[in-house]
């Protein structure tokens, strides 16, 4: 009876730990990795490193630049903030997967790195938890070859990733301890 009880406890512990890893590990849990499509609009070319020129060169229209971008995912709403050289420029709301966002900024001629950072408001795919993610990619633009097309990014929540990494390490340590304990019987 005692042997059966210890075996049952052992099996239950292993099953519990495996389930815990599957729920909390950002690599296994598909709800943690958000498929985000960062899409440039067809009517204007928007590079990730913005080159502003004092005169129109057919790609960018001068110091007063309109940032035109689209953020897509499945079943979520988010508020997004545009950063130019790590300075916030303006707040835009992204609702669902089809809204096009426009933010206007007055910039002097030169090179600028920009990114979009979004905070999820609600989502059926990740319950009602708020996650933060950013879509960020730096690319140099050539005047004769403007950047077009889509950039697809799969992003993870860094804080959740850290906690999951700790949980995974604790789980491995627990399994090693359990197997050592079983081996000494």
Steps between C-alpha positions, in 0.01 A plus 500: 500500500782736590678423173182573301452828686855622431470400133170688472655810656797475265284466187272786612800727561648427157166561324448824693846630411460412131164681488652801679777521241253474213278777636772746601783442256492774231653265245230236545204728576388634164294774668818673616654544157286752314510483121535865402519625145664839462372615164601804299219671319508489122453875453824598674835334570588502869848373593589397854788744492344817371708728278348848491623731224434873462358440151270236364694210348202292391520277807469732798313827485719726710540594867128464578468125477184294543565159652264250346495147632275212588521258792318169466416213730204277570223608739671773697483872562804711582618853558822570312765766554734616224862572600747693285856461631347369824287813544120454508331675211130424532241253624299298252233240564505172314170314509470150356717418202407742225539856631766710333681740733638840401727717714652827379836625626704809415864394463815670386692345210703197606476135594256377763434158649140435588291229656147432612425371849155364579316400816226243464167594655309175471514182304312176473820320408691600815208545741471852645862543605686805381819428312754740361677445173684707248550473129850621429733446208771732368573504130701741289318658207652559159344776293502289185355198677230603748385236745162345431311196614437342836708424806368210706603482865422247770554666835499381860419675825844535669373495860292189441797341326722561805245355742449199273875444479521496881204260517662272242828492695315422825307227322818337369657519846188343652502215248868430571427494874199269453695253285788500751250438779345212304842355427590483870195287581 
